Amino acid sequence: MNGLQRFMGGSPAQVLLRLVVLSFVVGIVLSALGVSPADIVDRAVGFVRRISAMGFGAIGSIWNYFLLGAVIVVPVWLVIRLLNIGRGRS
């Protein structure tokens, strides 16, 4: 496995196929929840504007956003890693 494949987690074609399928599934879920791409972009722009408007007070908000995301991301990552260990991958 070369450096690019190690970085991507497999061959570029396999990774692209996985990303396409995952994007499709997530798109179906978000559509069912009534979320559009414009909503996500608008919220991201609003987030950046709020952070810039708050100045140094933004550090506390950034920390809160980090913790809020970490509550979801870290357990999902841990489960994925544990499932991969069960399959013999590291």
MIDRENDO-280790 format. One record per atom (N, C-alpha, C): z, y, x; atom name; residue in one letter. Coordinates in steps of 0.001 Angstrom, whole numbers, plus 500000, padded with zeros to 6 digits. Each point is the difference from the previous one (the first is absolute). Layout:
N
+--------+--------+--------+------+------+
!     c3 !     c2 !     c1 ! atom ! type !
+--------+--------+--------+------+------+
!      Z !      Y !      X !   CA !    A !
...
+--------+--------+--------+------+------+
This chain:
90
+--------+--------+--------+------+------+
!     c3 !     c2 !     c1 ! atom ! type !
+--------+--------+--------+------+------+
! 500000 ! 498820 ! 500854 !    N !    M !
! 500000 ! 501180 ! 499146 !   CA !    M !
! 500000 ! 501240 ! 500897 !    C !    M !
! 499017 ! 500865 ! 499824 !    N !    N !
! 499936 ! 501204 ! 500819 !   CA !    N !
! 500921 ! 501084 ! 499438 !    C !    N !
! 500050 ! 501122 ! 500690 !    N !    G !
! 500913 ! 501078 ! 499627 !   CA !    G !
! 499749 ! 500540 ! 498603 !    C !    G !
! 498724 ! 500157 ! 499617 !    N !    L !
! 499677 ! 500513 ! 498665 !   CA !    L !
! 500462 ! 499027 ! 498929 !    C !    L !
! 499745 ! 498725 ! 500218 !    N !    Q !
! 500428 ! 499003 ! 499017 !   CA !    Q !
! 501519 ! 499926 ! 499900 !    C !    Q !
! 500683 ! 500112 ! 501133 !    N !    R !
! 501468 ! 500008 ! 499970 !   CA !    R !
! 500501 ! 501213 ! 499224 !    C !    R !
! 499385 ! 501156 ! 500263 !    N !    F !
! 500414 ! 501230 ! 499333 !   CA !    F !
! 499775 ! 499900 ! 498493 !    C !    F !
! 498848 ! 499463 ! 499603 !    N !    M !
! 499648 ! 499944 ! 498584 !   CA !    M !
! 500639 ! 498821 ! 499277 !    C !    M !
! 500448 ! 498993 ! 500723 !    N !    G !
! 500610 ! 498841 ! 499373 !   CA !    G !
! 498989 ! 498923 ! 499649 !    C !    G !
! 498872 ! 500001 ! 500645 !    N !    G !
! 498948 ! 499014 ! 499748 !   CA !    G !
! 498655 ! 500607 ! 500328 !    C !    G !
! 498954 ! 499270 ! 499679 !    N !    S !
! 498668 ! 500534 ! 500265 !   CA !    S !
! 499732 ! 501173 ! 499068 !    C !    S !
! 499199 ! 500975 ! 500445 !    N !    P !
! 499727 ! 501166 ! 499149 !   CA !    P !
! 499440 ! 499620 ! 498626 !    C !    P !
! 499144 ! 498988 ! 499932 !    N !    A !
! 499434 ! 499594 ! 498707 !   CA !    A !
! 501080 ! 499452 ! 499075 !    C !    A !
! 500908 ! 499180 ! 500531 !    N !    Q !
! 501082 ! 499447 ! 499181 !   CA !    Q !
! 500927 ! 501096 ! 499508 !    C !    Q !
! 500332 ! 500924 ! 500885 !    N !    V !
! 500896 ! 501095 ! 499625 !   CA !    V !
! 499335 ! 500874 ! 498945 !    C !    V !
! 498710 ! 500294 ! 500170 !    N !    L !
! 499282 ! 500810 ! 499024 !   CA !    L !
! 499988 ! 499312 ! 498633 !    C !    L !
! 499753 ! 498702 ! 499982 !    N !    L !
! 499996 ! 499259 ! 498739 !   CA !    L !
! 501383 ! 500033 ! 499339 !    C !    L !
! 501051 ! 499786 ! 500791 !    N !    R !
! 501362 ! 500065 ! 499457 !   CA !    R !
! 500304 ! 501378 ! 499424 !    C !    R !
! 499588 ! 501050 ! 500725 !    N !    L !
! 500248 ! 501364 ! 499528 !   CA !    L !
! 499234 ! 500297 ! 498717 !    C !    L !
! 498770 ! 499505 ! 499900 !    N !    V !
! 499212 ! 500208 ! 498781 !   CA !    V !
! 500678 ! 499327 ! 498817 !    C !    V !
! 500420 ! 498752 ! 500166 !    N !    V !
! 500647 ! 499267 ! 498904 !   CA !    V !
! 501319 ! 500661 ! 499628 !    C !    V !
! 500807 ! 500340 ! 500997 !    N !    L !
! 501285 ! 500641 ! 499728 !   CA !    L !
! 499809 ! 501356 ! 499323 !    C !    L !
! 499012 ! 500772 ! 500450 !    N !    S !
! 499712 ! 501298 ! 499377 !   CA !    S !
! 499607 ! 499828 ! 498543 !    C !    S !
! 499209 ! 498975 ! 499720 !    N !    F !
! 499581 ! 499728 ! 498629 !   CA !    F !
! 501207 ! 499661 ! 499120 !    C !    F !
! 500870 ! 499143 ! 500492 !    N !    V !
! 501186 ! 499594 ! 499226 !   CA !    V !
! 500929 ! 501194 ! 499770 !    C !    V !
! 500257 ! 500768 ! 501053 !    N !    V !
! 500871 ! 501172 ! 499860 !   CA !    V !
! 499358 ! 501019 ! 499066 !    C !    V !
! 498677 ! 500144 ! 500063 !    N !    G !
! 499291 ! 500907 ! 499096 !   CA !    G !
! 500170 ! 499602 ! 498544 !    C !    G !
! 499955 ! 498699 ! 499715 !    N !    I !
! 500202 ! 499517 ! 498630 !   CA !    I !
! 501416 ! 500333 ! 499529 !    C !    I !
! 500984 ! 499748 ! 500862 !    N !    V !
! 501398 ! 500275 ! 499641 !   CA !    V !
! 500216 ! 501493 ! 499755 !    C !    V !
! 499502 ! 500830 ! 500916 !    N !    L !
! 500182 ! 501449 ! 499844 !   CA !    L !
! 499271 ! 500516 ! 498761 !    C !    L !
! 498832 ! 499454 ! 499723 !    N !    S !
! 499264 ! 500396 ! 498801 !   CA !    S !
! 500788 ! 499632 ! 498753 !    C !    S !
! 500608 ! 498825 ! 499990 !    N !    A !
! 500816 ! 499576 ! 498865 !   CA !    A !
! 501207 ! 500913 ! 499815 !    C !    A !
! 500479 ! 500571 ! 501103 !    N !    L !
! 501142 ! 500919 ! 499941 !   CA !    L !
! 499571 ! 501434 ! 499696 !    C !    L !
! 498688 ! 500216 ! 499896 !    N !    G !
! 499490 ! 501330 ! 499671 !   CA !    G !
! 499938 ! 500949 ! 501184 !    C !    G !
! 499926 ! 499461 ! 501210 !    N !    V !
! 499944 ! 500828 ! 501202 !   CA !    V !
! 498553 ! 500073 ! 500474 !    C !    V !
! 499547 ! 501202 ! 500312 !    N !    S !
! 498638 ! 500167 ! 500504 !   CA !    S !
! 500047 ! 500456 ! 501457 !    C !    S !
! 498882 ! 499843 ! 500725 !    N !    P !
! 499969 ! 500488 ! 501386 !   CA !    P !
! 500309 ! 501497 ! 500092 !    C !    P !
! 499543 ! 500770 ! 499013 !    N !    A !
! 500274 ! 501440 ! 500005 !   CA !    A !
! 501500 ! 500268 ! 499890 !    C !    A !
! 500713 ! 499189 ! 499219 !    N !    D !
! 501456 ! 500153 ! 499875 !   CA !    D !
! 500674 ! 499817 ! 501353 !    C !    D !
! 499570 ! 498989 ! 500732 !    N !    I !
! 500602 ! 499710 ! 501303 !   CA !    I !
! 499726 ! 501138 ! 500969 !    C !    I !
! 498761 ! 500484 ! 500023 !    N !    V !
! 499648 ! 501114 ! 500895 !   CA !    V !
! 500780 ! 501247 ! 499608 !    C !    V !
! 500078 ! 500292 ! 498704 !    N !    D !
! 500745 ! 501186 ! 499542 !   CA !    D !
! 501472 ! 499927 ! 500394 !    C !    D !
! 500586 ! 498817 ! 499864 !    N !    R !
! 501413 ! 499846 ! 500382 !   CA !    R !
! 500188 ! 500146 ! 501508 !    C !    R !
! 499058 ! 499479 ! 500788 !    N !    A !
! 500098 ! 500128 ! 501461 !   CA !    A !
! 499871 ! 501466 ! 500414 !    C !    A !
! 499064 ! 500720 ! 499391 !    N !    V !
! 499836 ! 501429 ! 500303 !   CA !    V !
! 501249 ! 500763 ! 499579 !    C !    V !
! 500524 ! 499688 ! 498821 !    N !    G !
! 501225 ! 500655 ! 499544 !   CA !    G !
! 501174 ! 499717 ! 500920 !    C !    G !
! 500073 ! 498773 ! 500507 !    N !    F !
! 501054 ! 499628 ! 500946 !   CA !    F !
! 499919 ! 500859 ! 501258 !    C !    F !
! 498810 ! 500132 ! 500563 !    N !    V !
! 499818 ! 500810 ! 501217 !   CA !    V !
! 500339 ! 501458 ! 499719 !    C !    V !
! 499606 ! 500508 ! 498841 !    N !    R !
! 500318 ! 501395 ! 499654 !   CA !    R !
! 501501 ! 500203 ! 499853 !    C !    R !
! 500681 ! 499052 ! 499346 !    N !    R !
! 501455 ! 500123 ! 499848 !   CA !    R !
! 500702 ! 499962 ! 501353 !    C !    R !
! 499535 ! 499118 ! 500871 !    N !    I !
! 500613 ! 499893 ! 501325 !   CA !    I !
! 499802 ! 501307 ! 500767 !    C !    I !
! 498786 ! 500543 ! 499973 !    N !    S !
! 499751 ! 501240 ! 500741 !   CA !    S !
! 500774 ! 501163 ! 499390 !    C !    S !
! 500191 ! 500025 ! 498688 !    N !    A !
! 500737 ! 501077 ! 499350 !   CA !    A !
! 501492 ! 499931 ! 500304 !    C !    A !
! 500513 ! 498802 ! 500257 !    N !    M !
! 501431 ! 499845 ! 500245 !   CA !    M !
! 500397 ! 500304 ! 501434 !    C !    M !
! 499063 ! 499971 ! 500916 !    N !    G !
! 500328 ! 500265 ! 501391 !   CA !    G !
! 500956 ! 498966 ! 500554 !    C !    G !
! 501087 ! 500459 ! 500640 !    N !    F !
! 500936 ! 499076 ! 500624 !   CA !    F !
! 500779 ! 499171 ! 498989 !    C !    F !
! 500115 ! 500467 ! 498792 !    N !    G !
! 500660 ! 499223 ! 498958 !   CA !    G !
! 499228 ! 498738 ! 499646 !    C !    G !
! 498764 ! 499946 ! 500454 !    N !    A !
! 499147 ! 498842 ! 499713 !   CA !    A !
! 500477 ! 498747 ! 500724 !    C !    A !
! 500738 ! 500179 ! 501085 !    N !    I !
! 500443 ! 498827 ! 500769 !   CA !    I !
! 500838 ! 499080 ! 499128 !    C !    I !
! 500865 ! 500561 ! 499191 !    N !    G !
! 500806 ! 499184 ! 499096 !   CA !    G !
! 499146 ! 499281 ! 498977 !    C !    G !
! 498989 ! 500685 ! 499468 !    N !    S !
! 499104 ! 499368 ! 499032 !   CA !    S !
! 499179 ! 498905 ! 500654 !    C !    S !
! 499542 ! 500249 ! 501220 !    N !    I !
! 499227 ! 498979 ! 500714 !   CA !    I !
! 500855 ! 498760 ! 500203 !    C !    I !
! 501260 ! 500190 ! 500361 !    N !    W !
! 500908 ! 498877 ! 500185 !   CA !    W !
! 500164 ! 499232 ! 498687 !    C !    W !
! 500154 ! 500712 ! 498883 !    N !    N !
! 500134 ! 499339 ! 498705 !   CA !    N !
! 498742 ! 499211 ! 499637 !    C !    N !
! 498831 ! 500594 ! 500259 !    N !    Y !
! 498745 ! 499291 ! 499744 !   CA !    Y !
! 499902 ! 498755 ! 500877 !    C !    Y !
! 500410 ! 500131 ! 501251 !    N !    F !
! 499982 ! 498861 ! 500915 !   CA !    F !
! 500883 ! 498877 ! 499473 !    C !    F !
! 501216 ! 500336 ! 499609 !    N !    L !
! 500925 ! 498977 ! 499495 !   CA !    L !
! 499486 ! 499362 ! 498715 !    C !    L !
! 499434 ! 500827 ! 499122 !    N !    L !
! 499458 ! 499484 ! 498755 !   CA !    L !
! 498876 ! 499000 ! 500275 !    C !    L !
! 499105 ! 500328 ! 500920 !    N !    G !
! 498919 ! 499087 ! 500355 !   CA !    G !
! 500499 ! 498764 ! 500722 !    C !    G !
! 500976 ! 500185 ! 500871 !    N !    A !
! 500522 ! 498878 ! 500786 !   CA !    A !
! 500662 ! 498951 ! 499123 !    C !    A !
! 500564 ! 500413 ! 498879 !    N !    V !
! 500637 ! 499057 ! 499086 !   CA !    V !
! 498976 ! 498981 ! 499484 !    C !    V !
! 498765 ! 500404 ! 499894 !    N !    I !
! 498939 ! 499094 ! 499546 !   CA !    I !
! 499307 ! 499338 ! 501185 !    C !    I !
! 499614 ! 500801 ! 500992 !    N !    V !
! 499155 ! 499516 ! 501096 !   CA !    V !
! 500709 ! 498959 ! 500865 !    C !    V !
! 501228 ! 500246 ! 500381 !    N !    V !
! 500693 ! 499092 ! 500925 !   CA !    V !
! 500215 ! 498610 ! 499389 !    C !    V !
! 500489 ! 499876 ! 498768 !    N !    P !
! 500133 ! 498643 ! 499444 !   CA !    P !
! 498652 ! 499281 ! 499836 !    C !    P !
! 498950 ! 500737 ! 499599 !    N !    V !
! 498679 ! 499370 ! 499867 !   CA !    V !
! 499524 ! 499520 ! 501357 !    C !    V !
! 500165 ! 500829 ! 501021 !    N !    W !
! 499596 ! 499617 ! 501355 !   CA !    W !
! 500771 ! 498760 ! 500445 !    C !    W !
! 501301 ! 499988 ! 499738 !    N !    L !
! 500837 ! 498869 ! 500407 !   CA !    L !
! 499554 ! 498714 ! 499307 !    C !    L !
! 499724 ! 500057 ! 498713 !    N !    V !
! 499546 ! 498825 ! 499276 !   CA !    V !
! 498668 ! 499508 ! 500558 !    C !    V !
! 499076 ! 500919 ! 500265 !    N !    I !
! 498699 ! 499617 ! 500557 !   CA !    I !
! 500178 ! 499334 ! 501355 !    C !    I !
! 500840 ! 500568 ! 500842 !    N !    R !
! 500241 ! 499409 ! 501323 !   CA !    R !
! 500622 ! 498608 ! 499864 !    C !    R !
! 500949 ! 499839 ! 499087 !    N !    L !
! 500631 ! 498690 ! 499809 !   CA !    L !
! 499002 ! 498979 ! 499464 !    C !    L !
! 499124 ! 500423 ! 499105 !    N !    L !
! 498962 ! 499090 ! 499497 !   CA !    L !
! 499023 ! 499626 ! 501097 !    C !    L !
! 499678 ! 500932 ! 500878 !    N !    N !
! 499092 ! 499712 ! 501115 !   CA !    N !
! 500643 ! 499034 ! 500992 !    C !    N !
! 501310 ! 500120 ! 500225 !    N !    I !
! 500689 ! 499072 ! 500885 !   CA !    I !
! 499947 ! 498595 ! 499422 !    C !    I !
! 500134 ! 499891 ! 498688 !    N !    G !
! 499917 ! 498716 ! 499331 !   CA !    G !
! 498626 ! 499360 ! 500146 !    C !    G !
! 498972 ! 500788 ! 500186 !    N !    R !
! 498646 ! 499501 ! 500185 !   CA !    R !
! 499681 ! 499722 ! 501467 !    C !    R !
! 500928 ! 500320 ! 500878 !    N !    G !
! 499782 ! 499771 ! 501425 !   CA !    G !
! 499383 ! 501173 ! 500713 !    C !    G !
! 499883 ! 501159 ! 499304 !    N !    R !
! 499485 ! 501207 ! 500656 !   CA !    R !
! 501166 ! 500836 ! 500477 !    C !    R !
! 499729 ! 500864 ! 500970 !    N !    S !
! 501081 ! 500903 ! 500450 !   CA !    S !
! 499665 ! 501421 ! 499684 !    C !    S !
+--------+--------+--------+------+------+
